[in-house]
């Protein structure tokens, strides 16, 4: 889902940066959902460890 924010204020002091945000409703959809096709296995450092990842096309 999409999220849109409005900047209400900001503060910059040396290495501290603060931004105050308000979530707003977008006037139109910003993103279309991505279809999930299937799962692909991935292999980590150990040859015995295989985890599934999403294959998104």
N, C-alpha and C positions, 0 to 999 in steps of 0.2 A: 504494500500500500504506500501511497505517497504521503509525504509530510512537508508542510510549508511553514516557515517561521517568519515573524516580523521582529526586527531588531528594535528593542525599546530603549536600550542605552548601552554604553560601553565605558570601560575605565582602563587606562594604560598607565601603570606605574612601574618603572624599571622593567623587571622580568615578570611582572604580574599583569595578566591581561584578562579582564572579566567582561563578558558580553551577556546582557540580559535579553532573553528571547521570549516571545509569546507564540504558541502554536496557533496557526490560523487555518481555516478551511480554504483550499484552493478553489478558484472560480471554475476550473475545469480539471479533469484528470491529468496528472503529470506523467504517470507511468502505466504501461500495460503489463498485466501479469505475464511472467515467463513460463511457458509450459515445461514441465519436468518429464523428460523422456525415459530415463532409466538410471540405474546405478552402475558405476564403474569401480572396480577394486583399485586401491593404491597400495603401494608397498613402502614401509618405513625402513629404518636402518636394519632392523632384524629381519631375516628372510622368513621367519615364522609369523610376523605380525602383518596382517593385511586388513585394512579398513575400507569400507565402502565410501565413495564420494558421489555426489550428484552429477549426472551428465546433463547439462542444460544446453539446449540448442535453440 
